[in-house]
């Protein structure tokens, strides 16, 4: 839990990582446009 929390903070602090996380989130939710 603690490590995951730190990773979330890093993602929020890093625009590139945030963009990647957003893309992964959309893929996991099946909202990807073909």
N, CA, C and O atoms as CSV, one atom per row, in Angstrom:
chain,resi,resn,atom,element,x,y,z
A,1,UNK,N,N,0.823,-1.207,0.000
A,1,UNK,CA,C,0.000,0.000,0.000
A,1,UNK,C,C,0.854,1.252,0.000
A,1,UNK,O,O,0.611,2.170,-0.784
A,2,UNK,N,N,1.852,1.300,0.870
A,2,UNK,CA,C,2.707,2.485,0.972
A,2,UNK,C,C,3.474,2.712,-0.323
A,2,UNK,O,O,3.562,3.839,-0.809
A,3,UNK,N,N,4.029,1.640,-0.879
A,3,UNK,CA,C,4.804,1.762,-2.120
A,3,UNK,C,C,3.896,2.228,-3.256
A,3,UNK,O,O,4.289,3.078,-4.055
A,4,UNK,N,N,2.704,1.685,-3.330
A,4,UNK,CA,C,1.765,2.080,-4.378
A,4,UNK,C,C,1.427,3.559,-4.233
A,4,UNK,O,O,1.315,4.269,-5.233
A,5,UNK,N,N,1.264,4.029,-3.002
A,5,UNK,CA,C,0.967,5.441,-2.747
A,5,UNK,C,C,2.091,6.329,-3.252
A,5,UNK,O,O,1.843,7.370,-3.860
A,6,UNK,N,N,3.338,5.912,-2.997
A,6,UNK,CA,C,4.489,6.691,-3.458
A,6,UNK,C,C,4.524,6.724,-4.975
A,6,UNK,O,O,4.843,7.757,-5.563
A,7,UNK,N,N,4.200,5.615,-5.613
A,7,UNK,CA,C,4.183,5.565,-7.078
A,7,UNK,C,C,3.128,6.516,-7.628
A,7,UNK,O,O,3.354,7.176,-8.643
A,8,UNK,N,N,1.986,6.589,-6.969
A,8,UNK,CA,C,0.924,7.503,-7.407
A,8,UNK,C,C,1.411,8.939,-7.324
A,8,UNK,O,O,1.165,9.732,-8.233
A,9,UNK,N,N,2.107,9.283,-6.232
A,9,UNK,CA,C,2.630,10.639,-6.078
A,9,UNK,C,C,3.632,10.946,-7.177
A,9,UNK,O,O,3.643,12.053,-7.716
A,10,UNK,N,N,4.472,9.981,-7.512
A,10,UNK,CA,C,5.463,10.180,-8.572
A,10,UNK,C,C,4.774,10.410,-9.907
A,10,UNK,O,O,5.187,11.271,-10.683
A,11,UNK,N,N,3.720,9.637,-10.177
A,11,UNK,CA,C,2.983,9.774,-11.434
A,11,UNK,C,C,2.364,11.168,-11.523
A,11,UNK,O,O,2.399,11.804,-12.576
A,12,UNK,N,N,1.797,11.636,-10.411
A,12,UNK,CA,C,1.170,12.962,-10.388
A,12,UNK,C,C,2.221,14.046,-10.609
A,12,UNK,O,O,1.948,15.057,-11.255
A,13,UNK,N,N,3.419,13.835,-10.073
A,13,UNK,CA,C,4.480,14.835,-10.173
A,13,UNK,C,C,5.184,14.811,-11.517
A,13,UNK,O,O,5.854,15.781,-11.872
A,14,UNK,N,N,5.051,13.738,-12.269
A,14,UNK,CA,C,5.744,13.642,-13.554
A,14,UNK,C,C,4.743,13.626,-14.706
A,14,UNK,O,O,4.040,12.636,-14.904
A,15,UNK,N,N,4.676,14.731,-15.472
A,15,UNK,CA,C,3.698,14.842,-16.573
A,15,UNK,C,C,3.770,13.675,-17.546
A,15,UNK,O,O,2.734,13.161,-17.967
A,16,UNK,N,N,4.970,13.252,-17.911
A,16,UNK,CA,C,5.112,12.152,-18.861
A,16,UNK,C,C,4.556,10.864,-18.265
A,16,UNK,O,O,3.825,10.133,-18.933
A,17,UNK,N,N,4.899,10.589,-17.016
A,17,UNK,CA,C,4.408,9.389,-16.346
A,17,UNK,C,C,2.890,9.464,-16.216
A,17,UNK,O,O,2.198,8.456,-16.358
A,18,UNK,N,N,2.377,10.660,-15.944
A,18,UNK,CA,C,0.933,10.842,-15.807
A,18,UNK,C,C,0.238,10.528,-17.130
A,18,UNK,O,O,-0.815,9.890,-17.152
A,19,UNK,N,N,0.837,10.981,-18.229
A,19,UNK,CA,C,0.252,10.724,-19.544
A,19,UNK,C,C,0.231,9.228,-19.823
A,19,UNK,O,O,-0.757,8.703,-20.337
A,20,UNK,N,N,1.327,8.535,-19.481
A,20,UNK,CA,C,1.393,7.091,-19.690
A,20,UNK,C,C,0.358,6.382,-18.825
A,20,UNK,O,O,-0.319,5.463,-19.287
A,21,UNK,N,N,0.236,6.809,-17.573
A,21,UNK,CA,C,-0.717,6.182,-16.655
A,21,UNK,C,C,-2.138,6.392,-17.164
A,21,UNK,O,O,-2.978,5.498,-17.064
A,22,UNK,N,N,-2.405,7.584,-17.713
A,22,UNK,CA,C,-3.732,7.879,-18.246
A,22,UNK,C,C,-4.046,6.950,-19.414
A,22,UNK,O,O,-5.156,6.429,-19.524
A,23,UNK,N,N,-3.057,6.748,-20.287
A,23,UNK,CA,C,-3.239,5.860,-21.430
A,23,UNK,C,C,-3.494,4.430,-20.972
A,23,UNK,O,O,-4.364,3.745,-21.510
A,24,UNK,N,N,-2.726,3.980,-19.970
A,24,UNK,CA,C,-2.907,2.620,-19.464
A,24,UNK,C,C,-4.284,2.480,-18.839
A,24,UNK,O,O,-4.944,1.454,-18.999
A,25,UNK,N,N,-4.721,3.527,-18.119
A,25,UNK,CA,C,-6.025,3.495,-17.465
A,25,UNK,C,C,-7.130,3.363,-18.507
A,25,UNK,O,O,-8.068,2.586,-18.324
A,26,UNK,N,N,-7.025,4.116,-19.598
A,26,UNK,CA,C,-8.038,4.037,-20.647
A,26,UNK,C,C,-8.034,2.653,-21.284
A,26,UNK,O,O,-9.095,2.112,-21.595
A,27,UNK,N,N,-6.846,2.076,-21.481
A,27,UNK,CA,C,-6.754,0.743,-22.076
A,27,UNK,C,C,-7.392,-0.294,-21.160
A,27,UNK,O,O,-8.079,-1.200,-21.630
A,28,UNK,N,N,-7.167,-0.164,-19.852
A,28,UNK,CA,C,-7.724,-1.125,-18.905
A,28,UNK,C,C,-9.245,-1.022,-18.874
A,28,UNK,O,O,-9.932,-2.021,-18.662
A,29,UNK,N,N,-9.770,0.174,-19.085
A,29,UNK,CA,C,-11.212,0.372,-19.046
A,29,UNK,C,C,-11.864,0.067,-20.390
A,29,UNK,O,O,-13.088,0.096,-20.512
A,30,UNK,N,N,-11.035,-0.228,-21.407
A,30,UNK,CA,C,-11.573,-0.562,-22.717
A,30,UNK,C,C,-12.164,0.633,-23.435
A,30,UNK,O,O,-13.092,0.481,-24.229
A,31,UNK,N,N,-11.635,1.832,-23.164
A,31,UNK,CA,C,-12.167,3.038,-23.797
A,31,UNK,C,C,-11.289,3.497,-24.959
A,31,UNK,O,O,-11.402,4.636,-25.412
A,32,UNK,N,N,-10.413,2.610,-25.442
A,32,UNK,CA,C,-9.488,2.983,-26.517
A,32,UNK,C,C,-10.226,3.083,-27.851
A,32,UNK,O,O,-10.970,2.179,-28.233
A,33,UNK,N,N,-10.007,4.194,-28.549
A,33,UNK,CA,C,-10.617,4.378,-29.871
A,33,UNK,C,C,-9.764,3.689,-30.915
A,33,UNK,O,O,-8.540,3.819,-30.903
A,34,UNK,N,N,-10.398,2.954,-31.822
A,34,UNK,CA,C,-9.656,2.244,-32.862
A,34,UNK,C,C,-9.733,3.031,-34.165
A,34,UNK,O,O,-9.173,2.608,-35.176
